Amino acid sequence: MPEFQIDSFIEKAIQNNIPVKINVQAGQHTESIEGQLFKDFRHQDTFFMTTPENRKLIRIIFKKQITAISISGSFKSTIRTASSSDYPFKLRKTS
C-alpha cells in the first residue's frame, strides 16, 4: 500500500474513531492487529493501538512498520456506502 494512502487512512481513522485492521512488519514476519488507533502527539510517526471496547493498550506502532490498513470487519456493517445521488456531478465513461 502506498505511503500517502496509509497516511490518509490513518488520519481519517483517528479523526472519526474508526476501528482498523493493520498489517505490521515486525522483523521477518507480518502481524495483523485490530483495534482503535490514537496518535502520540509527542512523536510524529508513532501510534497507539488500543482495544475498541475498553481502550487498553495493545501495541505501540511506528508508521514505518505499517504495510497495509483497512476498516475492521466488525465496523464495516455500520458504514453507509455513498450513492450516486450524494454527489453533485456525474461520472462519464472516457473510453
C-alpha positions in Angstrom: 0.0 0.0 0.0 1.5 3.4 -0.9 2.6 5.7 1.9 0.2 8.5 1.0 -2.8 6.1 1.2 -1.7 4.8 4.6 -1.2 8.4 5.9 -4.7 9.5 4.6 -6.4 6.4 6.0 -4.7 6.8 9.4 -5.8 10.4 9.7 -9.4 9.6 8.8 -9.5 6.7 11.2 -8.2 8.8 14.1 -10.5 11.7 13.4 -13.6 9.5 13.1 -12.6 7.0 15.8 -13.0 4.0 13.4 -11.6 0.6 14.4 -9.0 -0.6 11.9 -7.1 -3.7 11.0 -3.4 -3.0 10.4 -0.7 -5.3 8.9 2.6 -4.6 10.7 6.0 -5.7 9.6 7.8 -6.9 12.7 11.2 -8.2 11.9 10.9 -11.1 9.4 7.2 -11.7 9.8 4.0 -9.7 9.3 1.4 -9.3 12.1 -2.3 -8.4 11.7 -3.7 -6.3 14.5 -7.3 -5.0 15.0 -8.2 -2.1 17.2 -8.5 1.7 17.6 -5.7 4.0 16.6 -4.5 7.0 18.6 -1.7 9.4 17.7 1.2 10.1 20.0 1.4 13.8 19.8 4.9 13.9 21.3 6.3 11.8 18.4 5.3 12.4 14.8 5.3 8.8 13.4 4.2 6.8 16.5 0.7 5.5 17.1 -1.1 3.6 19.9 -3.3 0.6 19.1 -6.0 0.0 21.7 -9.0 -2.3 22.1 -12.2 -0.5 20.9 -14.2 -1.8 24.0 -12.1 -0.6 26.9 -9.2 1.3 25.3 -6.5 -0.9 26.8 -3.2 -0.6 25.0 -2.4 -3.4 22.6 0.7 -2.2 20.9 2.8 0.9 20.1 3.2 1.1 16.3 5.7 3.1 14.2 4.5 4.4 10.8 7.4 2.7 9.0 6.1 -0.7 10.3 2.7 -0.4 8.7 2.4 -2.3 5.4 -1.5 -2.2 5.0 -4.5 -0.8 6.7 -8.2 -1.4 6.4 -11.5 -0.9 8.2 -12.0 -3.6 10.9 -14.5 -6.3 10.0 -16.7 -5.6 13.0 -17.2 -1.9 11.9 -17.8 -2.4 8.2 -21.5 -3.2 8.6 -22.2 0.2 10.2 -20.7 2.2 7.3 -23.2 3.6 4.7 -21.9 3.4 1.1 -22.4 6.6 -0.9 -25.0 6.5 -3.6 -24.7 8.4 -6.9 -27.3 11.0 -5.6 -24.8 12.0 -2.9 -22.6 13.7 -5.5 -23.5 16.8 -7.5 -21.7 15.6 -10.6 -22.0 12.6 -12.9 -19.1 10.4 -14.0 -18.9 9.6 -17.6 -17.0 6.8 -19.4 -14.0 8.1 -21.3 -13.0 5.1 -23.3 
